[in-house]
Amino acid sequence: MRRSPPALARLLLALCLWVSPGYGLQNALTETLALWPEEAQRLRVGLKLFPACLGALESLEKRLAPDGSLHVLVVYQGADDTARQVVLSLAKVGNIRGLTLVVQAISATALDADRDMFVSAVFVASVGVPGKRLQAWSEQHQALVFSPFDGDVEAGAVAGIDVTDRILPYINVDQTRRAGLRFKSFFLDVARQHD
C-alpha cells in the first residue's frame, strides 16, 4: 500500500536527514523551484541511490567513454536549474568502482537528436518525461536510465526508487534486458523489481 504524499514527504525527509552526508551531497539541491516538495525529496534520495545503481551494473568497464570515463548525462525538460544542481552533486561523487565520472546537463530534445552520442548513464532531472523517451534512450544508447520520480520505472526507466515503508532501488527488469544491461545479483536481491 502506497503512503499518502504528506507521509511520503515526511519519510523521505527523515531518510535525507538520517543518511550520512557521503559524496558531499548534504547541501545538494537547496533550490528546487521547479519541483514540488515530494518530488524534490525523491530527487535527493535518487542522488544518493544513483551511484549504487550505476556501480551495480555488470561489465561497467565496457560502458566507458573513449577517454576512459563514465559519461553521465543529466537530462532535463524546460529550465535547467535543477539539472545544473544535479550535475554539481553527482560530480562530487568523483568516481564509481575507481572509474571517473564526467557529468553534464543536456536537454531531452538534444539527447533525442543525437543518437550517436556516447552515454554511460542518464539521470532524469525533470518530472513528466514521457515513457517512450525513457525507453528510447536506454535502448539506443544501451545505457542505464535512472529516474527518481514516481511512475517512471513503470513507464520505461531502467531504474529508480521505490518508496513504501522502506526506500529501495527499483528496477524495470524488461527494460534492463532491452537496454542490454545486467545488474549484479547482490543488488537484485535488495531491489524491488518491476516485470
DAMO-V644401 format. One record per backbone hydrogen bond with DSSP energy under -1.0 kcal/mol. NH is the residue of the N-H (numbers start at 1). CO is the residue of the C=O. E is the energy in kcal/mol with one decimal. If there is no record, write none. Layout:
BEGIN
[[NH CO E] [NH CO E]]
END
This chain:
BEGIN
[[8 4 -2.8] [9 5 -2.7] [10 6 -2.2] [11 7 -2.5] [12 8 -2.8] [13 9 -2.4] [14 10 -2.5] [15 11 -2.2] [16 12 -2.7] [17 13 -2.1] [18 14 -2.0] [19 15 -3.2] [24 21 -1.3] [25 22 -1.2] [28 25 -1.9] [35 32 -1.7] [40 36 -2.6] [41 37 -2.2] [42 38 -2.1] [43 39 -2.3] [44 40 -2.1] [45 41 -2.4] [46 42 -2.7] [47 43 -2.1] [48 44 -1.2] [49 45 -1.9] [50 46 -2.7] [53 49 -2.2] [54 50 -2.8] [55 51 -2.5] [56 52 -1.2] [57 54 -1.4] [58 182 -3.1] [62 59 -1.6] [63 60 -2.0] [65 69 -3.4] [68 65 -2.7] [70 100 -3.3] [72 102 -2.8] [73 121 -2.6] [74 104 -2.9] [75 123 -2.1] [76 106 -1.6] [84 80 -2.5] [85 81 -1.5] [86 82 -2.3] [87 83 -2.6] [88 84 -1.9] [89 85 -2.2] [90 86 -3.0] [91 87 -2.5] [92 88 -1.1] [93 90 -1.2] [95 93 -1.9] [96 99 -2.4] [99 96 -2.0] [101 94 -2.7] [102 70 -2.8] [104 72 -2.0] [106 74 -2.4] [108 76 -2.5] [111 107 -2.1] [112 108 -2.3] [113 109 -1.9] [114 110 -1.6] [117 114 -1.0] [120 71 -2.7] [121 71 -1.6] [122 144 -3.2] [123 73 -3.0] [124 146 -2.9] [125 75 -3.1] [134 130 -1.7] [135 131 -2.6] [136 132 -2.4] [137 133 -2.7] [138 134 -1.7] [139 135 -2.4] [140 136 -3.1] [141 137 -1.9] [143 138 -1.0] [144 120 -1.2] [146 122 -3.2] [147 159 -2.5] [152 149 -1.8] [155 151 -1.5] [156 152 -1.5] [157 152 -2.8] [158 145 -1.4] [159 145 -2.0] [160 170 -1.9] [162 168 -2.9] [164 166 -2.4] [168 162 -2.2] [170 160 -2.1] [171 192 -2.8] [172 158 -2.8] [173 194 -2.2] [176 172 -2.3] [177 173 -1.9] [178 174 -2.3] [179 175 -1.8] [180 177 -1.7] [181 176 -2.5] [184 56 -2.9] [188 184 -1.8] [189 185 -1.9] [191 187 -1.7] [192 169 -2.8] [194 171 -3.5]]
END
